[in-house]
Amino acid sequence: MTQKLGLILFLVATRLLCAAEAKPNIVFLLVDDLGWADFGCYGAQFYETPHIDKLASEGMRFTNAYSACTVCSPSRAAILAGCYPARMHLTDWIPGHNNPKAKMKIPNWKMKIDHERVLMPEALKAGGYATGFFGKWHLMPNGQPDMQEHYPTDHGFDINVGGREWGQPKGPGIYFSPFGMPGLDDGKPGDFLTDKLTDAAVDFIVKNEGKKPFLLYFSYYTLHSPLMAPPALVEKYKRKAEGFKNTKSELLNPVRAGMVECLDNSVGRLVAKLEEMGIADNTLIVLTGDNGGDHPETTGGLRDFKGWSHEGGVRAPLIAKWPGKIEKGSSCEEMVISMDFYPTFLELAGLESLPAEHMDGISLAPLLTGEVIAPERDTLFWHYPHYHRTKPYGAIREGGWKLIEFFEDGELELFDLKSDPAERKNLAKEKPEMAADLLTKLKEWRVSVNAQMMTPNPNYDSSKHGRTEKGKLREK
């Protein structure tokens, strides 16, 4: 903790030196279970997202943006800490599955972020920012004695509206009032969760206007199941689905479409408030997802979906807008990942980087402002020593090549993503030297971050392989 205090004092000193410079407000929008093709600007035709599409037309759209994991908690931790989940030993959704009879035994992983780490909101707060958290947290264990020490307000946020151990809404009304969430009033019967959280976020913007720059971290519960939407929107999309020509193989679910429209309306309200208050030009808006969509027809033809090792589980939409700084209607094909937001926000805020903290992220500021075309980094990694929909695996993407190693039997899959983005043809046997080279780099990386590895399970029972502790088949 002494080292952490020293870093915070350093950031405070940096803030004083740079006080004369106008720091940008930062609005970070993180959507749960967001599919690669859920927005019109990424190819959606059934869903209607005019506000988000406008955001993309006024900023930069990324085509190779990735989440740090195929499930939520690790990706969320990676965003806040700027580190690979493997480095933090927080590698599954909390609390994860327990498969006592599986072939491999999962490691003793963490279900919270260590307080010794200086997280993104803590660094920005020390640099003079007001910090507000809204929505889904899902970064603390349920029912353990020290759970109270790991709310958003224990990790650098001034306020917390809606964040608790839940990975999805579980209040009496689920997505409708009453909500049962900290800092969020239940409103009136029929109120929808996305709308109520947006009310609170707008209020945060208004209260901080003219006082200090702010970080608005809006972590939507939507689009996580159970799928629910206001009745009028459900009816709208039921009518639209009738006779709709589904040329994109989209998921024609009227309820999910209604949820997407509620999300789009939320984004529109936030942008409108920034413009109304005259602070839009000095506000960076970033919109992305925590993993792939939760259905194979939400990934725009990419293989598989949330929880799987393939592109549909980790490729995420990413849009960034900052008037006058980010070119309108621009796009970026470079690989970026969850850990990059932390150093990016520090640089754009005029604060010193903290390479000992955000160890695995790189600043995207040069990409956003057009100063450079491509970053020096050309390799990304994933580590998932758990059972979920996929078998436990590790993966590496270097340039256009991606290798997946499955831990149970060492099976390899090699894909050329430039010519085969849907990962249909496994080239591991055709290109053994390429596979071996990438595997070596993947193993070396795991050692470098002290990744926890699986071990053979002495209680392995092939007849129950893949079953959870309650005896139910694990998700396929």
Summary of the structure (lengths in Angstrom):
residues: 476
radius of gyration: 21.6
end to end distance: 42.5
largest distance: 67.2
contacts: 1661
relative contact order: 0.19
helix: 32%
strand: 16%
